Amino acid sequence: MKGDWVYIKSEVLKQEIAYDKNSGWLFCKDGVRYSPAEIARLKKHKDADFPFAVHLLKKYFDGELMQAGN
C-alpha cells in the first residue's frame, strides 16, 4: 500500500515529521516512530505538558509510550 504522507515542521519535537494518513504512523527525522496507539495516548493527554525529554527517552531506549499501569 502506498502512503498518503503529510510533512510537518514540529516545534514540540524540534524537527520535521512525516505522518502516513493510511497507516496512522508518525515518523520523525531523528528516526523515532510513533504508532497509532501512541498517538492516541498523546491526544488523550493533549492538555498535558508533553516534555521533549520524553521524546528523547523514547529515542534512547527505542521505547513505546504506554498507559500508566501497563
PQR file of N, CA, C, O and H, with PARSE charges and radii, in Angstrom:
ATOM      1  N   MET A   1       0.848  -1.181   0.000 -0.4000 1.5000
ATOM      2  CA  MET A   1       0.000   0.000   0.000 -0.0000 2.0000
ATOM      3  C   MET A   1       0.891   1.240   0.000  0.5500 1.7000
ATOM      4  O   MET A   1       1.858   1.315   0.757 -0.5500 1.4000
ATOM      5  N   LYS A   2       0.578   2.160  -0.806 -0.4000 1.5000
ATOM      6  CA  LYS A   2       1.317   3.405  -0.896 -0.0000 2.0000
ATOM      7  C   LYS A   2       0.840   4.367   0.186  0.5500 1.7000
ATOM      8  O   LYS A   2      -0.358   4.473   0.448 -0.5500 1.4000
ATOM      9  H   LYS A   2      -0.208   2.099  -1.421  0.4000 1.0000
ATOM     10  N   GLY A   3       1.782   5.067   0.809 -0.4000 1.5000
ATOM     11  CA  GLY A   3       1.433   6.008   1.865 -0.0000 2.0000
ATOM     12  C   GLY A   3       0.851   7.304   1.332  0.5500 1.7000
ATOM     13  O   GLY A   3       1.151   7.723   0.214 -0.5500 1.4000
ATOM     14  H   GLY A   3       2.756   4.981   0.595  0.4000 1.0000
ATOM     15  N   ASP A   4       0.030   7.922   2.132 -0.4000 1.5000
ATOM     16  CA  ASP A   4      -0.504   9.251   1.859 -0.0000 2.0000
ATOM     17  C   ASP A   4       0.091  10.141   2.943  0.5500 1.7000
ATOM     18  O   ASP A   4      -0.431  10.199   4.056 -0.5500 1.4000
ATOM     19  H   ASP A   4      -0.214   7.582   3.040  0.4000 1.0000
ATOM     20  N   TRP A   5       1.178  10.833   2.623 -0.4000 1.5000
ATOM     21  CA  TRP A   5       2.017  11.496   3.611 -0.0000 2.0000
ATOM     22  C   TRP A   5       1.688  12.964   3.806  0.5500 1.7000
ATOM     23  O   TRP A   5       1.333  13.680   2.870 -0.5500 1.4000
ATOM     24  H   TRP A   5       1.603  10.786   1.719  0.4000 1.0000
ATOM     25  N   VAL A   6       1.822  13.393   5.073 -0.4000 1.5000
ATOM     26  CA  VAL A   6       1.747  14.798   5.448 -0.0000 2.0000
ATOM     27  C   VAL A   6       3.061  15.106   6.154  0.5500 1.7000
ATOM     28  O   VAL A   6       3.448  14.402   7.087 -0.5500 1.4000
ATOM     29  H   VAL A   6       2.111  12.811   5.834  0.4000 1.0000
ATOM     30  N   TYR A   7       3.743  16.152   5.712 -0.4000 1.5000
ATOM     31  CA  TYR A   7       5.019  16.553   6.302 -0.0000 2.0000
ATOM     32  C   TYR A   7       4.830  17.847   7.080  0.5500 1.7000
ATOM     33  O   TYR A   7       4.237  18.806   6.587 -0.5500 1.4000
ATOM     34  H   TYR A   7       3.429  16.723   4.954  0.4000 1.0000
ATOM     35  N   ILE A   8       5.347  17.855   8.308 -0.4000 1.5000
ATOM     36  CA  ILE A   8       5.133  18.982   9.216 -0.0000 2.0000
ATOM     37  C   ILE A   8       6.443  19.312   9.917  0.5500 1.7000
ATOM     38  O   ILE A   8       7.215  18.412  10.246 -0.5500 1.4000
ATOM     39  H   ILE A   8       5.829  17.076   8.708  0.4000 1.0000
ATOM     40  N   LYS A   9       6.694  20.581  10.144 -0.4000 1.5000
ATOM     41  CA  LYS A   9       7.812  21.013  10.990 -0.0000 2.0000
ATOM     42  C   LYS A   9       7.247  21.123  12.402  0.5500 1.7000
ATOM     43  O   LYS A   9       6.482  22.040  12.700 -0.5500 1.4000
ATOM     44  H   LYS A   9       6.066  21.312   9.876  0.4000 1.0000
ATOM     45  N   SER A  10       7.625  20.185  13.270 -0.4000 1.5000
ATOM     46  CA  SER A  10       7.109  20.161  14.632 -0.0000 2.0000
ATOM     47  C   SER A  10       7.963  21.029  15.545  0.5500 1.7000
ATOM     48  O   SER A  10       9.164  20.805  15.692 -0.5500 1.4000
ATOM     49  H   SER A  10       8.246  19.440  13.028  0.4000 1.0000
ATOM     50  N   GLU A  11       7.330  22.013  16.151 -0.4000 1.5000
ATOM     51  CA  GLU A  11       8.028  22.862  17.118 -0.0000 2.0000
ATOM     52  C   GLU A  11       8.275  22.090  18.412  0.5500 1.7000
ATOM     53  O   GLU A  11       9.308  22.274  19.056 -0.5500 1.4000
ATOM     54  H   GLU A  11       6.354  22.195  16.031  0.4000 1.0000
ATOM     55  N   VAL A  12       7.336  21.229  18.795 -0.4000 1.5000
ATOM     56  CA  VAL A  12       7.477  20.437  20.026 -0.0000 2.0000
ATOM     57  C   VAL A  12       8.639  19.450  19.902  0.5500 1.7000
ATOM     58  O   VAL A  12       9.450  19.325  20.820 -0.5500 1.4000
ATOM     59  H   VAL A  12       6.497  21.080  18.271  0.4000 1.0000
ATOM     60  N   LEU A  13       8.720  18.754  18.777 -0.4000 1.5000
ATOM     61  CA  LEU A  13       9.768  17.756  18.587 -0.0000 2.0000
ATOM     62  C   LEU A  13      11.031  18.340  17.964  0.5500 1.7000
ATOM     63  O   LEU A  13      12.037  17.644  17.820 -0.5500 1.4000
ATOM     64  H   LEU A  13       8.061  18.855  18.031  0.4000 1.0000
ATOM     65  N   LYS A  14      10.977  19.614  17.597 -0.4000 1.5000
ATOM     66  CA  LYS A  14      12.133  20.347  17.071 -0.0000 2.0000
ATOM     67  C   LYS A  14      12.729  19.704  15.821  0.5500 1.7000
ATOM     68  O   LYS A  14      13.949  19.615  15.680 -0.5500 1.4000
ATOM     69  H   LYS A  14      10.160  20.179  17.714  0.4000 1.0000
ATOM     70  N   GLN A  15      11.852  19.254  14.910 -0.4000 1.5000
ATOM     71  CA  GLN A  15      12.312  18.606  13.687 -0.0000 2.0000
ATOM     72  C   GLN A  15      11.140  18.393  12.734  0.5500 1.7000
ATOM     73  O   GLN A  15       9.984  18.631  13.083 -0.5500 1.4000
ATOM     74  H   GLN A  15      10.861  19.326  15.025  0.4000 1.0000
ATOM     75  N   GLU A  16      11.462  17.944  11.536 -0.4000 1.5000
ATOM     76  CA  GLU A  16      10.429  17.610  10.568 -0.0000 2.0000
ATOM     77  C   GLU A  16       9.885  16.219  10.882  0.5500 1.7000
ATOM     78  O   GLU A  16      10.631  15.306  11.237 -0.5500 1.4000
ATOM     79  H   GLU A  16      12.401  17.750  11.253  0.4000 1.0000
ATOM     80  N   ILE A  17       8.577  16.081  10.743 -0.4000 1.5000
ATOM     81  CA  ILE A  17       7.934  14.780  10.940 -0.0000 2.0000
ATOM     82  C   ILE A  17       7.090  14.455   9.714  0.5500 1.7000
ATOM     83  O   ILE A  17       6.654  15.340   8.977 -0.5500 1.4000
ATOM     84  H   ILE A  17       7.970  16.822  10.455  0.4000 1.0000
ATOM     85  N   ALA A  18       6.877  13.169   9.522 -0.4000 1.5000
ATOM     86  CA  ALA A  18       6.061  12.694   8.405 -0.0000 2.0000
ATOM     87  C   ALA A  18       4.974  11.787   8.981  0.5500 1.7000
ATOM     88  O   ALA A  18       5.253  10.857   9.738 -0.5500 1.4000
ATOM     89  H   ALA A  18       7.232  12.450  10.121  0.4000 1.0000
ATOM     90  N   TYR A  19       3.743  12.079   8.609 -0.4000 1.5000
ATOM     91  CA  TYR A  19       2.594  11.302   9.084 -0.0000 2.0000
ATOM     92  C   TYR A  19       1.964  10.586   7.902  0.5500 1.7000
ATOM     93  O   TYR A  19       1.612  11.204   6.898 -0.5500 1.4000
ATOM     94  H   TYR A  19       3.516  12.835   7.994  0.4000 1.0000
ATOM     95  N   ASP A  20       1.828   9.266   8.039 -0.4000 1.5000
ATOM     96  CA  ASP A  20       1.189   8.462   6.995 -0.0000 2.0000
ATOM     97  C   ASP A  20      -0.296   8.340   7.332  0.5500 1.7000
ATOM     98  O   ASP A  20      -0.673   7.640   8.272 -0.5500 1.4000
ATOM     99  H   ASP A  20       2.114   8.764   8.855  0.4000 1.0000
ATOM    100  N   LYS A  21      -1.130   9.026   6.556 -0.4000 1.5000
ATOM    101  CA  LYS A  21      -2.575   9.035   6.825 -0.0000 2.0000
ATOM    102  C   LYS A  21      -3.215   7.669   6.630  0.5500 1.7000
ATOM    103  O   LYS A  21      -4.277   7.410   7.196 -0.5500 1.4000
ATOM    104  H   LYS A  21      -0.823   9.594   5.792  0.4000 1.0000
ATOM    105  N   ASN A  22      -2.600   6.786   5.843 -0.4000 1.5000
ATOM    106  CA  ASN A  22      -3.164   5.448   5.648 -0.0000 2.0000
ATOM    107  C   ASN A  22      -2.892   4.531   6.840  0.5500 1.7000
ATOM    108  O   ASN A  22      -3.798   3.842   7.310 -0.5500 1.4000
ATOM    109  H   ASN A  22      -1.738   6.997   5.383  0.4000 1.0000
ATOM    110  N   SER A  23      -1.670   4.517   7.325 -0.4000 1.5000
ATOM    111  CA  SER A  23      -1.309   3.595   8.414 -0.0000 2.0000
ATOM    112  C   SER A  23      -1.473   4.217   9.792  0.5500 1.7000
ATOM    113  O   SER A  23      -1.649   3.504  10.780 -0.5500 1.4000
ATOM    114  H   SER A  23      -0.934   5.076   6.943  0.4000 1.0000
ATOM    115  N   GLY A  24      -1.416   5.551   9.866 -0.4000 1.5000
ATOM    116  CA  GLY A  24      -1.514   6.223  11.156 -0.0000 2.0000
ATOM    117  C   GLY A  24      -0.182   6.356  11.879  0.5500 1.7000
ATOM    118  O   GLY A  24      -0.143   6.859  13.002 -0.5500 1.4000
ATOM    119  H   GLY A  24      -1.273   6.131   9.063  0.4000 1.0000
ATOM    120  N   TRP A  25       0.905   5.919  11.264 -0.4000 1.5000
ATOM    121  CA  TRP A  25       2.221   6.013  11.884 -0.0000 2.0000
ATOM    122  C   TRP A  25       2.823   7.388  11.635  0.5500 1.7000
ATOM    123  O   TRP A  25       2.614   7.993  10.583 -0.5500 1.4000
ATOM    124  H   TRP A  25       0.873   5.510  10.352  0.4000 1.0000
ATOM    125  N   LEU A  26       3.578   7.874  12.627 -0.4000 1.5000
ATOM    126  CA  LEU A  26       4.285   9.130  12.531 -0.0000 2.0000
ATOM    127  C   LEU A  26       5.781   8.838  12.603  0.5500 1.7000
ATOM    128  O   LEU A  26       6.235   8.114  13.490 -0.5500 1.4000
ATOM    129  H   LEU A  26       3.748   7.383  13.481  0.4000 1.0000
ATOM    130  N   PHE A  27       6.541   9.401  11.673 -0.4000 1.5000
ATOM    131  CA  PHE A  27       7.982   9.165  11.599 -0.0000 2.0000
ATOM    132  C   PHE A  27       8.706  10.493  11.770  0.5500 1.7000
ATOM    133  O   PHE A  27       8.398  11.472  11.090 -0.5500 1.4000
ATOM    134  H   PHE A  27       6.172   9.989  10.953  0.4000 1.0000
ATOM    135  N   CYS A  28       9.665  10.518  12.677 -0.4000 1.5000
ATOM    136  CA  CYS A  28      10.455  11.719  12.931 -0.0000 2.0000
ATOM    137  C   CYS A  28      11.774  11.643  12.173  0.5500 1.7000
ATOM    138  O   CYS A  28      12.288  10.557  11.904 -0.5500 1.4000
ATOM    139  H   CYS A  28       9.915   9.723  13.229  0.4000 1.0000
ATOM    140  N   LYS A  29      12.306  12.797  11.837 -0.4000 1.5000
ATOM    141  CA  LYS A  29      13.557  12.856  11.091 -0.0000 2.0000
ATOM    142  C   LYS A  29      14.702  12.189  11.857  0.5500 1.7000
ATOM    143  O   LYS A  29      15.632  11.669  11.241 -0.5500 1.4000
ATOM    144  H   LYS A  29      11.888  13.679  12.055  0.4000 1.0000
ATOM    145  N   ASP A  30      14.644  12.199  13.198 -0.4000 1.5000
ATOM    146  CA  ASP A  30      15.703  11.589  14.002 -0.0000 2.0000
ATOM    147  C   ASP A  30      15.560  10.072  14.147  0.5500 1.7000
ATOM    148  O   ASP A  30      16.328   9.443  14.875 -0.5500 1.4000
ATOM    149  H   ASP A  30      13.888  12.621  13.698  0.4000 1.0000
ATOM    150  N   GLY A  31      14.577   9.484  13.454 -0.4000 1.5000
ATOM    151  CA  GLY A  31      14.415   8.037  13.457 -0.0000 2.0000
ATOM    152  C   GLY A  31      13.377   7.487  14.427  0.5500 1.7000
ATOM    153  O   GLY A  31      13.061   6.298  14.386 -0.5500 1.4000
ATOM    154  H   GLY A  31      13.953   9.995  12.862  0.4000 1.0000
ATOM    155  N   VAL A  32      12.851   8.329  15.289 -0.4000 1.5000
ATOM    156  CA  VAL A  32      11.828   7.877  16.239 -0.0000 2.0000
ATOM    157  C   VAL A  32      10.504   7.722  15.506  0.5500 1.7000
ATOM    158  O   VAL A  32      10.134   8.559  14.682 -0.5500 1.4000
ATOM    159  H   VAL A  32      13.107   9.295  15.322  0.4000 1.0000
ATOM    160  N   ARG A  33       9.789   6.628  15.820 -0.4000 1.5000
ATOM    161  CA  ARG A  33       8.471   6.362  15.224 -0.0000 2.0000
ATOM    162  C   ARG A  33       7.424   6.345  16.330  0.5500 1.7000
ATOM    163  O   ARG A  33       7.682   5.889  17.444 -0.5500 1.4000
ATOM    164  H   ARG A  33      10.089   5.949  16.489  0.4000 1.0000
ATOM    165  N   TYR A  34       6.243   6.847  16.004 -0.4000 1.5000
ATOM    166  CA  TYR A  34       5.101   6.800  16.920 -0.0000 2.0000
ATOM    167  C   TYR A  34       3.991   6.001  16.252  0.5500 1.7000
ATOM    168  O   TYR A  34       3.563   6.315  15.141 -0.5500 1.4000
ATOM    169  H   TYR A  34       6.033   7.217  15.099  0.4000 1.0000
ATOM    170  N   SER A  35       3.533   4.963  16.946 -0.4000 1.5000
ATOM    171  CA  SER A  35       2.464   4.108  16.432 -0.0000 2.0000
ATOM    172  C   SER A  35       1.121   4.832  16.569  0.5500 1.7000
ATOM    173  O   SER A  35       1.022   5.825  17.290 -0.5500 1.4000
ATOM    174  H   SER A  35       3.881   4.708  17.848  0.4000 1.0000
ATOM    175  N   PRO A  36       0.100   4.343  15.885 -0.5600 1.5000
ATOM    176  CA  PRO A  36      -1.231   4.935  16.060  0.2800 2.0000
ATOM    177  C   PRO A  36      -1.699   4.892  17.521  0.5500 1.7000
ATOM    178  O   PRO A  36      -2.359   5.823  17.983 -0.5500 1.4000
ATOM    179  N   ALA A  37      -1.366   3.822  18.249 -0.4000 1.5000
ATOM    180  CA  ALA A  37      -1.759   3.722  19.672 -0.0000 2.0000
ATOM    181  C   ALA A  37      -1.063   4.790  20.504  0.5500 1.7000
ATOM    182  O   ALA A  37      -1.677   5.381  21.392 -0.5500 1.4000
ATOM    183  H   ALA A  37      -0.830   3.065  17.874  0.4000 1.0000
ATOM    184  N   GLU A  38       0.212   5.043  20.224 -0.4000 1.5000
ATOM    185  CA  GLU A  38       0.937   6.073  20.965 -0.0000 2.0000
ATOM    186  C   GLU A  38       0.366   7.456  20.666  0.5500 1.7000
ATOM    187  O   GLU A  38       0.217   8.278  21.570 -0.5500 1.4000
ATOM    188  H   GLU A  38       0.710   4.563  19.502  0.4000 1.0000
ATOM    189  N   ILE A  39       0.051   7.708  19.416 -0.4000 1.5000
ATOM    190  CA  ILE A  39      -0.531   8.990  19.035 -0.0000 2.0000
ATOM    191  C   ILE A  39      -1.871   9.185  19.737  0.5500 1.7000
ATOM    192  O   ILE A  39      -2.181  10.287  20.190 -0.5500 1.4000
ATOM    193  H   ILE A  39       0.172   7.041  18.681  0.4000 1.0000
ATOM    194  N   ALA A  40      -2.664   8.121  19.829 -0.4000 1.5000
ATOM    195  CA  ALA A  40      -3.955   8.208  20.536 -0.0000 2.0000
ATOM    196  C   ALA A  40      -3.736   8.539  22.010  0.5500 1.7000
ATOM    197  O   ALA A  40      -4.480   9.331  22.589 -0.5500 1.4000
ATOM    198  H   ALA A  40      -2.412   7.226  19.461  0.4000 1.0000
ATOM    199  N   ARG A  41      -2.712   7.930  22.619 -0.4000 1.5000
ATOM    200  CA  ARG A  41      -2.414   8.229  24.025 -0.0000 2.0000
ATOM    201  C   ARG A  41      -2.007   9.683  24.201  0.5500 1.7000
ATOM    202  O   ARG A  41      -2.423  10.340  25.156 -0.5500 1.4000
ATOM    203  H   ARG A  41      -2.108   7.287  22.149  0.4000 1.0000
ATOM    204  N   LEU A  42      -1.195  10.185  23.281 -0.4000 1.5000
ATOM    205  CA  LEU A  42      -0.773  11.583  23.365 -0.0000 2.0000
ATOM    206  C   LEU A  42      -1.955  12.529  23.170  0.5500 1.7000
ATOM    207  O   LEU A  42      -2.059  13.543  23.860 -0.5500 1.4000
ATOM    208  H   LEU A  42      -0.857   9.652  22.505  0.4000 1.0000
ATOM    209  N   LYS A  43      -2.836  12.204  22.243 -0.4000 1.5000
ATOM    210  CA  LYS A  43      -4.018  13.040  22.012 -0.0000 2.0000
ATOM    211  C   LYS A  43      -4.936  13.039  23.228  0.5500 1.7000
ATOM    212  O   LYS A  43      -5.569  14.050  23.536 -0.5500 1.4000
ATOM    213  H   LYS A  43      -2.751  11.380  21.683  0.4000 1.0000
ATOM    214  N   LYS A  44      -5.009  11.903  23.919 -0.4000 1.5000
ATOM    215  CA  LYS A  44      -5.842  11.793  25.119 -0.0000 2.0000
ATOM    216  C   LYS A  44      -5.370  12.763  26.198  0.5500 1.7000
ATOM    217  O   LYS A  44      -6.168  13.251  26.999 -0.5500 1.4000
ATOM    218  H   LYS A  44      -4.495  11.082  23.670  0.4000 1.0000
ATOM    219  N   HIS A  45      -4.078  13.035  26.212 -0.4000 1.5000
ATOM    220  CA  HIS A  45      -3.479  13.927  27.208 -0.0000 2.0000
ATOM    221  C   HIS A  45      -2.943  15.195  26.556  0.5500 1.7000
ATOM    222  O   HIS A  45      -1.906  15.721  26.959 -0.5500 1.4000
ATOM    223  H   HIS A  45      -3.430  12.639  25.561  0.4000 1.0000
ATOM    224  N   LYS A  46      -3.652  15.676  25.552 -0.4000 1.5000
ATOM    225  CA  LYS A  46      -3.170  16.808  24.757 -0.0000 2.0000
ATOM    226  C   LYS A  46      -2.987  18.084  25.573  0.5500 1.7000
ATOM    227  O   LYS A  46      -2.200  18.948  25.188 -0.5500 1.4000
ATOM    228  H   LYS A  46      -4.495  15.248  25.224  0.4000 1.0000
ATOM    229  N   ASP A  47      -3.693  18.217  26.683 -0.4000 1.5000
ATOM    230  CA  ASP A  47      -3.558  19.418  27.504 -0.0000 2.0000
ATOM    231  C   ASP A  47      -2.355  19.338  28.443  0.5500 1.7000
ATOM    232  O   ASP A  47      -1.948  20.344  29.024 -0.5500 1.4000
ATOM    233  H   ASP A  47      -4.333  17.515  26.996  0.4000 1.0000
ATOM    234  N   ALA A  48      -1.788  18.137  28.588 -0.4000 1.5000
ATOM    235  CA  ALA A  48      -0.624  17.971  29.448 -0.0000 2.0000
ATOM    236  C   ALA A  48       0.609  18.542  28.757  0.5500 1.7000
ATOM    237  O   ALA A  48       0.684  18.594  27.530 -0.5500 1.4000
ATOM    238  H   ALA A  48      -2.119  17.320  28.116  0.4000 1.0000
ATOM    239  N   ASP A  49       1.549  18.956  29.549 -0.4000 1.5000
ATOM    240  CA  ASP A  49       2.805  19.470  29.003 -0.0000 2.0000
ATOM    241  C   ASP A  49       3.683  18.274  28.657  0.5500 1.7000
ATOM    242  O   ASP A  49       4.328  17.698  29.533 -0.5500 1.4000
ATOM    243  H   ASP A  49       1.488  18.914  30.546  0.4000 1.0000
ATOM    244  N   PHE A  50       3.709  17.904  27.383 -0.4000 1.5000
ATOM    245  CA  PHE A  50       4.480  16.756  26.919 -0.0000 2.0000
ATOM    246  C   PHE A  50       5.915  17.212  26.693  0.5500 1.7000
ATOM    247  O   PHE A  50       6.215  17.853  25.686 -0.5500 1.4000
ATOM    248  H   PHE A  50       3.185  18.372  26.671  0.4000 1.0000
ATOM    249  N   PRO A  51       6.800  16.885  27.625 -0.5600 1.5000
ATOM    250  CA  PRO A  51       8.164  17.408  27.508  0.2800 2.0000
ATOM    251  C   PRO A  51       8.962  16.732  26.398  0.5500 1.7000
ATOM    252  O   PRO A  51       8.773  15.553  26.095 -0.5500 1.4000
ATOM    253  N   PHE A  52       9.851  17.507  25.806 -0.4000 1.5000
ATOM    254  CA  PHE A  52      10.732  16.992  24.768 -0.0000 2.0000
ATOM    255  C   PHE A  52      11.597  15.856  25.321  0.5500 1.7000
ATOM    256  O   PHE A  52      12.009  14.967  24.575 -0.5500 1.4000
ATOM    257  H   PHE A  52      10.005  18.464  26.052  0.4000 1.0000
ATOM    258  N   ALA A  53      11.868  15.888  26.617 -0.4000 1.5000
ATOM    259  CA  ALA A  53      12.691  14.840  27.249 -0.0000 2.0000
ATOM    260  C   ALA A  53      12.062  13.460  27.073  0.5500 1.7000
ATOM    261  O   ALA A  53      12.785  12.471  26.953 -0.5500 1.4000
ATOM    262  H   ALA A  53      11.533  16.610  27.222  0.4000 1.0000
ATOM    263  N   VAL A  54      10.742  13.372  27.056 -0.4000 1.5000
ATOM    264  CA  VAL A  54      10.070  12.078  26.859 -0.0000 2.0000
ATOM    265  C   VAL A  54      10.400  11.546  25.463  0.5500 1.7000
ATOM    266  O   VAL A  54      10.647  10.352  25.293 -0.5500 1.4000
ATOM    267  H   VAL A  54      10.154  14.176  27.153  0.4000 1.0000
ATOM    268  N   HIS A  55      10.404  12.422  24.478 -0.4000 1.5000
ATOM    269  CA  HIS A  55      10.761  12.025  23.113 -0.0000 2.0000
ATOM    270  C   HIS A  55      12.207  11.517  23.074  0.5500 1.7000
ATOM    271  O   HIS A  55      12.497  10.507  22.433 -0.5500 1.4000
ATOM    272  H   HIS A  55      10.204  13.392  24.615  0.4000 1.0000
ATOM    273  N   LEU A  56      13.105  12.219  23.758 -0.4000 1.5000
ATOM    274  CA  LEU A  56      14.498  11.802  23.774 -0.0000 2.0000
ATOM    275  C   LEU A  56      14.675  10.445  24.455  0.5500 1.7000
ATOM    276  O   LEU A  56      15.480   9.627  24.010 -0.5500 1.4000
ATOM    277  H   LEU A  56      12.870  13.039  24.279  0.4000 1.0000
ATOM    278  N   LEU A  57      13.925  10.204  25.533 -0.4000 1.5000
ATOM    279  CA  LEU A  57      13.984   8.897  26.197 -0.0000 2.0000
ATOM    280  C   LEU A  57      13.443   7.798  25.300  0.5500 1.7000
ATOM    281  O   LEU A  57      13.997   6.699  25.252 -0.5500 1.4000
ATOM    282  H   LEU A  57      13.271  10.868  25.895  0.4000 1.0000
ATOM    283  N   LYS A  58      12.364   8.090  24.592 -0.4000 1.5000
ATOM    284  CA  LYS A  58      11.806   7.114  23.653 -0.0000 2.0000
ATOM    285  C   LYS A  58      12.855   6.761  22.605  0.5500 1.7000
ATOM    286  O   LYS A  58      13.013   5.595  22.243 -0.5500 1.4000
ATOM    287  H   LYS A  58      11.914   8.982  24.630  0.4000 1.0000
ATOM    288  N   LYS A  59      13.570   7.776  22.121 -0.4000 1.5000
ATOM    289  CA  LYS A  59      14.616   7.551  21.124 -0.0000 2.0000
ATOM    290  C   LYS A  59      15.762   6.731  21.720  0.5500 1.7000
ATOM    291  O   LYS A  59      16.215   5.762  21.111 -0.5500 1.4000
ATOM    292  H   LYS A  59      13.441   8.723  22.415  0.4000 1.0000
ATOM    293  N   TYR A  60      16.222   7.114  22.891 -0.4000 1.5000
ATOM    294  CA  TYR A  60      17.372   6.463  23.510 -0.0000 2.0000
ATOM    295  C   TYR A  60      17.109   4.987  23.785  0.5500 1.7000
ATOM    296  O   TYR A  60      17.962   4.138  23.525 -0.5500 1.4000
ATOM    297  H   TYR A  60      15.854   7.901  23.385  0.4000 1.0000
ATOM    298  N   PHE A  61      15.918   4.686  24.316 -0.4000 1.5000
ATOM    299  CA  PHE A  61      15.578   3.308  24.678 -0.0000 2.0000
ATOM    300  C   PHE A  61      14.844   2.559  23.578  0.5500 1.7000
ATOM    301  O   PHE A  61      14.503   1.388  23.745 -0.5500 1.4000
ATOM    302  H   PHE A  61      15.226   5.375  24.527  0.4000 1.0000
ATOM    303  N   ASP A  62      14.595   3.230  22.442 -0.4000 1.5000
ATOM    304  CA  ASP A  62      13.795   2.644  21.369 -0.0000 2.0000
ATOM    305  C   ASP A  62      12.507   2.089  21.975  0.5500 1.7000
ATOM    306  O   ASP A  62      12.111   0.953  21.714 -0.5500 1.4000
ATOM    307  H   ASP A  62      14.872   4.181  22.306  0.4000 1.0000
ATOM    308  N   GLY A  63      11.868   2.927  22.790 -0.4000 1.5000
ATOM    309  CA  GLY A  63      10.728   2.501  23.574 -0.0000 2.0000
ATOM    310  C   GLY A  63       9.382   2.827  22.977  0.5500 1.7000
ATOM    311  O   GLY A  63       9.264   3.363  21.875 -0.5500 1.4000
ATOM    312  H   GLY A  63      12.189   3.850  23.002  0.4000 1.0000
ATOM    313  N   GLU A  64       8.371   2.483  23.752 -0.4000 1.5000
ATOM    314  CA  GLU A  64       6.979   2.726  23.377 -0.0000 2.0000
ATOM    315  C   GLU A  64       6.296   3.460  24.504  0.5500 1.7000
ATOM    316  O   GLU A  64       6.478   3.113  25.671 -0.5500 1.4000
ATOM    317  H   GLU A  64       8.467   2.048  24.647  0.4000 1.0000
ATOM    318  N   LEU A  65       5.511   4.471  24.173 -0.4000 1.5000
ATOM    319  CA  LEU A  65       4.740   5.192  25.177 -0.0000 2.0000
ATOM    320  C   LEU A  65       3.537   4.352  25.561  0.5500 1.7000
ATOM    321  O   LEU A  65       2.736   3.968  24.708 -0.5500 1.4000
ATOM    322  H   LEU A  65       5.363   4.752  23.225  0.4000 1.0000
ATOM    323  N   MET A  66       3.415   4.071  26.839 -0.4000 1.5000
ATOM    324  CA  MET A  66       2.326   3.211  27.308 -0.0000 2.0000
ATOM    325  C   MET A  66       1.524   3.928  28.390  0.5500 1.7000
ATOM    326  O   MET A  66       1.996   4.871  29.024 -0.5500 1.4000
ATOM    327  H   MET A  66       4.065   4.383  27.532  0.4000 1.0000
ATOM    328  N   GLN A  67       0.318   3.458  28.575 -0.4000 1.5000
ATOM    329  CA  GLN A  67      -0.552   3.952  29.622 -0.0000 2.0000
ATOM    330  C   GLN A  67       0.016   3.530  30.977  0.5500 1.7000
ATOM    331  O   GLN A  67       0.549   2.427  31.095 -0.5500 1.4000
ATOM    332  H   GLN A  67      -0.065   2.692  28.060  0.4000 1.0000
ATOM    333  N   ALA A  68      -0.083   4.365  31.982 -0.4000 1.5000
ATOM    334  CA  ALA A  68       0.371   4.006  33.321 -0.0000 2.0000
ATOM    335  C   ALA A  68      -0.317   2.726  33.784  0.5500 1.7000
ATOM    336  O   ALA A  68      -1.521   2.551  33.596 -0.5500 1.4000
ATOM    337  H   ALA A  68      -0.516   5.261  31.887  0.4000 1.0000
ATOM    338  N   GLY A  69       0.455   1.849  34.382 -0.4000 1.5000
ATOM    339  CA  GLY A  69      -0.106   0.588  34.876 -0.0000 2.0000
ATOM    340  C   GLY A  69       0.005  -0.547  33.890  0.5500 1.7000
ATOM    341  O   GLY A  69      -0.342  -1.678  34.230 -0.5500 1.4000
ATOM    342  H   GLY A  69       1.433   1.991  34.534  0.4000 1.0000
ATOM    343  N   ASN A  70       0.480  -0.292  32.665 -0.4000 1.5000
ATOM    344  CA  ASN A  70       0.635  -1.359  31.668 -0.0000 2.0000
ATOM    345  C   ASN A  70       1.961  -2.035  31.814  0.5500 1.7000
ATOM    346  O   ASN A  70       2.270  -2.959  31.061 -0.5500 1.4000
ATOM    347  H   ASN A  70       0.762   0.627  32.389  0.4000 1.0000
TER
END
